[in-house]
Amino acid sequence: MERQMDTEYFGIHLQCTREGKQECLLTVKQLLELCFAAKHEGILKMDSMLDDKTRYSDKFLRKAVAMTTEISSSEKIRKCLYNYIISSKHIANNQFLSEIIITEAMCALSDDEDLDYIFTYLIPSYFGIEYDSEVVNVYQNYKKELLSQVI
């Protein structure tokens, strides 16, 4: 029997504790680094960043970046990454949330979406209304930090 990611499956697995969402903010920070580099230095820059296996140790993140640099279709990327998500055994729902935001960020980047849209609306929407402002704050703080480095 083939497992599918329908609304019920998605809803059940996406829910996680506040602590789990806090852990996922680390994934958001990594995505910020990768996406900003891709937008400003080209998408292949993400590949070279993955040479730092200590900083980017998550296998799913590494797979998602590799696919994004090699495949131009966001729908193909999404389909493949969702297949990985469905076929894996998630110990904690925060792992599921992390993999979903990685997938959606890479697909949005592949579609050349604006980073403000990705990190102010798209990614926060997976964290829920009660926690989305935390994600937006991470994004805004990252932008401020980048700006202060330029000045």
Salt bridges, closest charged atoms under 4 A:
GLU33 OE2 - ARG55 NH2 2.04
GLU41 OE1 - LYS45 NZ 3.88
GLU75 OE2 - ARG78 NH1 2.75
GLU99 OE1 - HIS90 NE2 2.88
GLU104 OE1 - ARG78 NH2 2.85
ASP112 OD1 - LYS39 NZ 2.76
ASP116 OD1 - LYS143 NZ 3.01
